[in-house]
């Protein structure tokens, strides 16, 4: 089935022709996917360990609704500080991993267009 184009995609394509907009879009995409991945990993650890969302909230002294929202789809925009605290409550810590070489090269190419 062919993808139907609409004004949104046309406008986005036009905006991304500007190197600075492309750079900002790329960085925001990386930020969103990184946070999403972290939340999903933390939720998997929580679930595998049989730890309820309410228990995580108690360990953090947080409102249970805030933790439920964090782990729900379409969650808020969590900070690294929040994710670090949740990780610690689950006996984990957040660490860095190197991007695959191809992805690093693609990002470097886009970022170099704006310099």
Secondary structure, DSSP 8 states (H G I E B T S, - for coil): ------HHHHHHHHHTTSHHHHHHHHHHHHHHHHHHHHHHHHHHHHHHTT--HHHHHHHHT--HHHHHHHHSTT-----HHHHHHHHHHTT---------HHHHHHHHHHHHTT-
